[in-house]
Amino acid sequence: MPGYVRAAQRREQLLDAAVEVLVRDGLEGLTLRDVAAQAGVRLSALQYIFSSRAELVAALSERVLADAGYGQFEVGTGGLDHELRRLVNWFATQFFADPAMVELVRHEYVARVSRRDPEEQIDYPAGRPIVTARAGQRFVEIAANADEEYDLPAEALARMWSVVQMGLVFECLEDLDVDRYRADALFFVDRIVDVARPRPRGARQGNRPRS
């Protein structure tokens, strides 16, 4: 057990160092040798915990996502307007405030849109689309949790939102202006809500109060 505890502690120490190197040098500049130097350990000691760069990057991605609290995937019971505004606030106050998160997602975005060969492997943990997942499921869950219905299917609203939200996120990744992101995103929240016309499930449309 003591050996396991020491290994777990060393793993966290190495991930702490990896975050510092990531923020300083970017993902492209993240090497096992630099992380070992940052942690003050031999390269062989790092490789005992993380045998390859890909394994280290995968663990680093998991750490960053856990630190962010998966806030973008949480769905409450506040209804469409409230939940979209809460999502915008999460990006503005947590996502863009975390330089490690920004660097990881910036790399994912650049790697995905710039590669020419669709079969080319991306040096990024497989199955880790940090900001591009679950949009359709989110809108279905919002409607179910708030017992709401809309003028358009939840899946159609999700497609509309995804196009706008991802465009604004990627724009902010390239030019980190969080105030602009928040203002633009909230503008489109209002437009989505206007189109959706959320109301309690089963309510007559003409009797729905306007917010």
N, C-alpha and C positions, 0 to 999 in steps of 0.2 A: 504493500500500500504506500509506504513512504516514497518508493521509487516512482510509482504512478503519479503521486502528488507533485513530485519534483518535475516530472515530464510535462504535466499539465501546466505547471507554473512557467516552465521554460517555453512552452508553446505560446502562452499568452505574452510573455516577454518578447518573443520573436515577432508576434503579430503587432505588438506596440511599436516595435522598431520598423516593421514593414509599413505601417501607417505613416510614420515620420518620413521615410524615404519616398513613399508614394506622393505625399503632399509636396515634398521638396523637389523631386525629380520627375514626377509624372509616372504613369504606368509603363511607358516605353523605357524609362530609365531605371526601373525597378529590377535589380539583379540580386541573386542570392548572396553574392560577395558583399554588396553594399549593405544589405540587411544584416548580415552577420557582423560587419564592422560597426553598424549603428547599434547593434545589441551588445557589442563587446564580447562576442564569442567567436570561436573558430568556425570556419566554413563547414568543417566536418560535423560539428555539433548541430549546426542548423540543418544539414542534410540528413541527420539522424531523425529529425522531426518532420522536415519537409524534403522529400527526396528529389523534387523537381520544382522549377519555377512555376509550372502550371498548377501544381498542388498547392504551393504557397499562395498564388493568386486566387485560387478557388476558396481557400480558407480565409483569405483577406476579404473577399467579397462577402462571405457569410458573416464575418465580424462586422463589416460596415452596415450591412442590412439589419443585423440584430441591434446595433447601436441606434439606428434610425427608428427602430420600433415598428417597422412595417406599417407606418401610419397611413401610407397611401392605400393599403389594402383593407383597412378597417371600415366597416359600414355600420352606422348607427341607425336610429329610428326617427331622425329629424325631418325626413322628406327630401325631395330632390334639391330644392334651393339650398337648404341648410347643409346637406352633405357635400354638394359641389363647392360651396364656399369653404367648408372645413378642409376639403382636399386642397384647394388653392392655398389656404393658410398653411397647411402642412408643407407644401413645396416651398413657400416663401420663408417660413421660419425654421424649418428643419433640413429639408433636402438641400437647398442652395446655401445654407449656413454651414454645411459639413463639407470641407474641402476634399476629404477623401471620397465621399460619395460622388461629388461633382466630377472628380477626376476619373473614377471608375466608369460612370455613365457616359462621360464625354468620350472616353476611349471606345466604349461599346458602340456609341452612335457613329463616331468617325469610322470605325472598323466596318460597320454594317453598310454605311452608305457609300464608302469609297472603294471597297473591293470590287474588282472587275469580274472575277471568276466566281459564279455563284456556288461552286463546289469547294472553294478555298476555305480552309479552316481558319477561324478567328481565334486569336490568343486571348480568349476570355472564357470563363467557366460556362460550359454548356448548360442551357436551360436556365440562365440567370437574366432574363430581360427585366431589368430593374424598373423601368418606367413605362413599359409597353404592354404589360400583361393585364388580363382580367377585366377589361373595360366593359364588355358585354355582361359579364357576371355581376359586376358592380351595380349596373343600372337595374338589373333584375332584382338584386338584393335590396336596393334602395326602395324600389316599389313595394316589395314584399314586406320589408321591415316597417314601413310607414303606412302600409295598407292603402297605397295610392294607385291611381291609374292616370294615364296620360293620353293625349290626343294622337300620339305616335307610339308605335311599339318601343319598348325599352331598348331593344337591340338597335333600332334605327337611331334613337337618341344617343346611344353609346358610340355609334360610328361617327355621328356629327361631333360629339365631344372629343373623341380620340384624335380626329384630324386637327382640331384647334389646339387642344392641350399639348399634344406632342410637338406641334409646330412652335408653340410658345416656349415649351421647355427647351427644345433644341436651340432656339434663338437665344435663350438666356444662358445656355451652356457656352455658346460662342462669345457672347458679350454679357457678362454677369451684371445685369441691371434688374435687381429683384423688384424694385418699386414699379418699373415698367411692366414686368411680368405680372405682378399682382393686379395692376390697373387693367391691363388687357384681358387677363383671365376672368376677372369679375365682370367685365363688360360682356364677355361671351356667356358667362353663367346666366346673366339677365336674358340674353337672347334665347338660350336653350330653354329656360323656364317659360318664357313667353310662348315659344313654339309648343312646348309640352303641355302647358295648362294643367299642372298637377291638381288633383282633387281627391277627396276620399273615395275609395272604391265603391262603386254603385251610386254615387251622387249624380244628380242631374247636372249637366254642363252649365246650363243657364243660371243655376243657383250657386255656382262656385264663387266664393269671395275672392276678389283680386287682391294680391298683396301690394 
